[in-house]
Amino acid sequence: MIKKSGAARVGLQAPEGLKRATPIVAARIAEETGAEVIISGDPCFGACDVDTRLSGEVDLMLHLGHAGIGEEPEKVIFLEARMNEDLRGVVEKAIGELKSKRVGVSTTVQHVHKLDGALEVLAEHGIEGLLGPASGRIKYPGQVLGCCYASAKALDVDEYLFIGTGQFHPLGIALATGKRVLAADPVTCEILEIDPDPMLRRRFAAISRAADAKSFAVLVSKKSGQKRMELARRMMALGEARGREMFLVYLDNIEPDRLLNLGARAAVSTACPRVALDDSAKYSIPVLTPPEFEVLVGKRKWEDYLFDEIDDI
């Protein structure tokens, strides 16, 4: 690929979990192609977070670990990381916990190549496993992202089986669909029913804390796959119409100190939904998602809580 392109300078970007491997990969590329390799040392949070400055300095950019999310940046090639764990065993273990004979099956890009085996196990037990369609940001059937659960929401099912590590993705499915979600971890073989209530209580508390704030920072990400400027402007107009002081803040990595230095009493984040949901404990001020801000100002009812997603940019 590198030789064919004639690239003399190659950029290499990886998420934190793969970053230790980048010097080895860089040395291999340099040895086999003669190209100069530059490693991105900045944090990387997903395919939405391509190091555009580095890509401007190189002839070809290799982004490790993630699948592309649609219209790919020029010169950037996504090299997906796949895990070798067989999903059949953990799905077999999850069978007894499932309550429906028609189940939505979801995973992350690390396991999509093993989903056929998971569906076979379900079928052997008389359970129809369904994969949501690939579309927009979703490259593979059954795939979900931390910011997009369109494939899961497209299914008409009563419950979901998420196969993968961590709880954020299955929690996102539960919040986005309102349905029962069973999480099956193929690494630990742990089976867990996801309870969204603790997260919802934390989000209600965040909205309540922000109720008395007169000034709101509306955060707009510089990251190409997270930048939602038009949404930010709508939040600005909505807040100003309700008598709040609103100001736009354009930044790359959202960190607690940066918000404190601005003097904001609360914030609305139009960047990755995980900033408000997964990282809320980091911040001394309440950080809301756009739908949560709509609840705060009375445009949306709490009973109509909506999980913030980035379906398209």
Secondary structure, DSSP 8 states (H G I E B T S, - for coil): -HHHHT-SEEEEE--GGGGGGHHHHHHHHHHHH--EEEE--S---STT---HHHHTTSSEEEEEE----SS--TTEEEEE------SHHHHHHHGGG---SEEEEEE-TTTGGGHHHHHHHHHHTT-EEE----BTTB-STTB-BTTB-HHHHTS--SEEEEESSSSHHHHHHHHHH-SEEEEE-TTT--EEE---HHHHHHHHHHHHHHTT-SEEEEEEE-STTT--HHHHHHHHHHHHHTT-EEEEEEESS--HHHHHHHT-SEEEE-S-THHHHTSGGG-SS-EE-HHHHHHHTTSS-GGG---------
